[in-house]
Amino acid sequence: MSKLPDTICSAPFFKLELDNEFKFRPCCKFEGGYEVDKKFSFEDAWNSQDRKNLMKDFLDGKKPKQCRECWVEEELNVGSYRNSMREWIPDSEIEKYLYKKEFYPKILDIKISNLCNMRCRMCGPGASSQIAKEFLKYDEISREDYDFFRDKEILTKENIDTLKSWLPDIERIEITGGETFINPELFELLELCVETDNAKYITFHTNTNGTIFSEKLNKLFKEFKSISIGFSIDDSGYRFEYQRDGGDWNKVEENLRNYQKLDLPKDFFINCTVSFLNVYYMPEFLQWCIDNKWYMGFNILFLPEFNHIGNIPRFIKDKVIEKYEKFPKFMDRREGFNIDKLPKLIDMMNLVEVVDDSHFKYAWNEIKKVDERRNQKYSDSHPEFYEIIQEFINEKV
């Protein structure tokens, strides 16, 4: 039986992430980062004092404040990233780690750049070069910050040398962006794994917006132990094209069917980001996923806070829940159902007791502002929820 605290997390012991803001950290949920001496240096991050301090906090049974998202999710009895990590890498591996003099990461997670072909409404300049251009045009980002997000060459000679020493220990590589499938560094990294004969021992994971189907990538995928792809899709049809500007739903649907046909060890799923924009339409999208034989998991948008579904006014939350209750098959809280279900979203909405409508006002103003810039109308693609929003606004007048 493990003697480790029940609050332990294996992420800082076995995982290293480089995020869109160039911070190294243990996972995507962690708020903050490790201080490093040299920009983008994998080796400096892995040996950093901040990482050592975080591991000690977990071993001492503390609940680091930077891990707030996981603690909140666990209080709501929904799946947290910390619990997922403990399933991937059990506590027994942490105990082995404590007795080894040298240990390399098992999981490497790199946001390789903000290079992207879309302007998704829930995204920002750090993860989309197209949004960065839009922000620059409207003076919402400085030239210095714009260049900062572009300045990201990850596979330096130093990092390639480090990777060559790490690859025999690495079991999983996660690459996200930007849109990874248009980034040359993705191909370079995959080819490095193949050339060093390590690919066959590695599970490769990435996210993609579904706009690219690449035969060159598919050929490289066959060399890996398995391939995991999360398709960042939050709705279907016109709503998809509104939320993820630059995407063609018919083409994405065709690509998704082609991905399902690939003959390789794979775990493909829909990674749905739920926010103010699309929360009302989750039953329809869940039904699409079932009809098209896709597993779907919710990714709750925590930041920016105005788009978090917990900050929706009570009147609008109740309208959303009222709609959900008309889909009883998606309200079942039992495990074993092959999709995330609506009670998780209800719990997240009820997480915050909204005392004023400041977040709503900001969110709605952002929607109208971007609509004007892009010559779009939320009411055209999301008419039912638009009417509810207007009803709430009229009540406040």
N, C-alpha and C positions, 0 to 999 in steps of 0.2 A: 504494500500500500504506500502511495506517495506521501511524503512528509512535507510537501510543499504547500504553501497557503492556497486556499481555494480561490483566491483572487488573482492567482498567478496568470501571466500571459506569456506565451512562447515567442511572440513577435520580436521583442528586442534581442532575444537570444539567437534567433535563427533567420531573421528577415531584415533586409535593408532596402529602403525606398528612397528614391530621389523624385521629389514632386515638381509640379509646374512652376513653383516659385523658387526652384533651385535649392530647396531645403532637404537635407537628409533626415529621415525619421524612420520609426519602426513599421508604420502602416499608414494607410490612407485616412484613418479615423483620428490619428494623433494630432493634437493642436500644438504646433511649435516645431522645433527641429534641433538636430545636433549641430553644435558649433564645430566647424572644420577650419584647418589652417589654409587649405588650398581648395579653390573652387572646383566642384565636380569630382573631387578625389574620393573614389570608393574606399581606398585604404585608410585615409584620414578619418572618414566617417565611421568605419567599422571599429577603429581603435580609439574613438573619441571618448572623452571623459563623460560627456552627457549620456552616451549609451550605457556606459558602466554604471552611472548613477541610477539610471532608469531600471536596469536589471536588479540592482541592490534594493530599490524601493519595492519592486515586486516580490523579491525573496523575503523582504521584511514584512510582507503582508499589507503593505500600503496600497491605496487606490489612487494612483497619480491623477491629478486634476486635468492633465493634458488628454486623458482617456475618457473625458466626459461623455462622449457619444455612446460608448459601450455601456457605461454604468447606467445611463438613462434607459437604453434599450432593455437592459436586463431587469431594471425595476418594472418595466412594462411587460416583462415576460415574453419578449420577442427576441429572435436570434441576433446575437451581437457578433461583431468581428472577432472579439476575444475568444468567444466560445468556439467559433469556427477554427481559429488557430489551434486551439487545444485538441480539436478533432483531427486536424491535419498532422500536428506534431504533439504527441502526448507528453504528459509531465515526465515520464520516464526518460525522455530524450533530454529534457532540461537537467535532470539529475546526472546524466552522463556528461553533459556539457561542463558541469561544475568541477569535474575531475580531469578535464583535458587541458593541456597547456596551450594548445593552439586549435582554434576552431573557426572554420569559414562559414559564411551564410549558406543555408539550405535554399532560401528563397530570395531572389533579387527582383525588385519592382522598380522600373524606371519609366518616368514620364519623359520621353525622349525629346519632345519639343511641342510648341503650340501650332505647328504646321497643320492646317486643316482646310477642307474644301466646303465647310458649312458654317452658318451663323446661328447656332442653336440658342433658343431663348433662355435656357437655363444655364448657359455657359458664360465664360468670361475671357478676357484677353490673354490670360495665362495659359488657356487650353485651346484657343482658336485664333489663328493668325488672321482669319477673316473678320472676327469681332475686333481684334486689335486694330485693324485698318479702319473699321467703322468708328471706333472710339477716337482714334487719332484725327479722323476727318471732322468729328464734332467736338474736338478739344476736351474729351473726357479722359484722355490719357496723354501724358507728355511724350515728346519724342524720345526722351531718355528712358522712360518706362517701356515704350514701344520697342526700342532697341534692346532693352534688358531682356524682354521675353523672347526675342529672336536669337539672342546670343547664347546658344546652347549646343555646343559640340560635346557630346557625351563620350564617344568612343575615341578619346585621346590615346596616344601611344601608352601613356602610363596606365590608363584604365584597361586597355586591352591586355597589357602585361599582367595586371592584377587579375583580370577575368580568367586568363589562361591558368593561373595558379588556383583559382576558386572553382572552375568548372567541374573538376572531378567530384566536388562535394555538393554542388548545386543540384537540387532536385526539381526546382520549379523556377521559371523565369516569367515575369509578368511585365509586359510592355504596353503602355498606354500613351495617349497624346493629349491634344491633337488627334488627327486621323492617322493612325499608325501605318495603314496600308499604302500611304503615299510618301512615307518617310524613308530615305535611303539608308539611314542608320539601322532601321529594323532589318533590312535585308543583310546588312553587314554583320549584325549580331547573330542572326540565324546561321549565316554561312560560317561564322567562326565556330559555332557549336558543332556544325557538321564536319568541318575540316579537322577539328581536334578530336573527332570521334566520340564526343560526349552527348550529342543530340539524342541518341537512343536511350539514354538514362534520364532525360529531362522532360518534364511536362511543361509545355509552353502555353502561356495564357496571354490573351490580349483582348482589348475592346475595339470595336469598329462600328461606324455608323451604318454599315450595310450597303454603302454606295459602290464599293469596289469588290470585284470578283477576279482574283489574279491567279492565273495558271502557274506563274513563276513561284508565287508564295505557296500554292497548293502542293507543288513539287517538293519544296523545302519542308513543308509540314509532315510529309510522309516519312522523313528521316527521324522524327522525334518519337519519344515514348508515347506521348499522347498530346492532343491539341485541345485547349479550352478557349472558347471564344464567347465573350459576352457582347451581344448585339445591342447597341445603345439606341433603343427604339421605344418611344413613350406613348404612341398612339398609331392609328392607321389613317389612310386616306388624306383628306384635306387637313385634318388636325395635325397629322404627322408633318406635312409640308409647311404648315404655319409654325409649329414649334421648332422644327429643325430646318430652317430656311436654307435652300440650296439643294434639298433632297427631292427626288422624284419617287413617289410612293410605288408606282407600278414597277420601276426598275429595282427598287429595294426589295419588293416582294418577289420578283423574279430571282434576284441574287440569293435571297433566303432559301428558296426552293432548291437552287443549285448547291448551296452549302449543305443542305440536308442529304443530298445524294453523294457527297464525297465519301470515298471508301478509305477511311483511316480511323485509328482510335481517337474518338472525339467526344467532347462534352460541350455542346453548343446550347446556348440559352439566350432568352431575351432579358436584358438588364434595363428595367424600366425606371427612369427617374421620375418620382412623383413630386409635384409642386402645386402651387396655386393654379398654374395654367391648366393642368390636365386631371386634377383629382376627381372632378365630377364624372369624368368619362371612363374611369377604370373598369366598371363592369363590362362595357362594350369591348374594351381592349383585352380583358381577360377572356372573353368569349372568342375573340379572334385568335388568341394564342391556343386555346383548346381546339378550335376548329382546324387549325393549321399544325397541330401536334408540336407546339413549342412549350417548353418549360419557361415560366416567367417568374422573375424575382424582383421585388421592389427595392429601389435605392431611394431612401427618403432624402430629399434635398434639405440640408440643415442651413447652408449658407448660400446666398445672402438671406438673412433672417426674414425679410419681407416676403419671400417666396415659400417659407416653411409652412406646411399645412396646419401646424399648431397655431399659427398667428392669424388664421382666417377668423373673421368675426363669427360669434355664436349663431347668429341668424343664418349665415351662409353654411356653416358646418351642419346645422340641423337639416338644411335642405339636401346637402350631400348625403347625409346618413339616411334620410328618408328615402332617397333614391336607392341607396345600397340595399335597404331592407326589402326592396322589390326583387332582389336577386338572391334568394335563400341559399342556393347552391354555392355561392361565393361567400356566405356568412358563416360557414361551418368552421369552428375553431380547432377541430381535430387535426392531428398530424397525418401525414401520408398522402395528402392531396397534392397533385403534381404542379401546383402553382402557389405563389403567395396569395393570401386571401384578404378580403376587405376588412375584417376585424383589426388587422395590424394597422391599417390606415386610420380606422376609427380611434384606436388607442393613441396614435400619434396626434390626431387632431385634438383629442381631449387632454393631451399632455399639458397644454398651456391654457390657462383661464385668461382670455383676452380682456384687458381692462379698458382699452380704447381702440380706435380704428386707425392708428397711425401707420401700422404695418400695411394694412389694407390699402390706405390712401397711396402709400409709396408704391406698392405693387401695381395698383391700377394705373397710376400715373406713368410708371415705366412701360406698361403694356401700350398705353395710348401714344407715348413718345416714340417708341420703336415702330408702332403701326404707321405713324406719320412719316418716319424716315424711309420705311420700306414699301410704302403705299399698300399697306395691308389693313384688314379689319378683323379684330378678334370676333366680332359679331357674325361675320360671314362663315367662319369655320367652327365656332363654338356657340351657336345661337341660344341653346337652352340655358347654358350657364351664364351667358351674357344677360339674359332676361332676369335671372336671379340676382345678379350683381346690380342691375338697374333697380330692381325692386328694393334692395337694401339701401342703395343711394337715395332713392326717393323717400324712404322712411326716415332717413336721417335729416332730410331737408326741413 
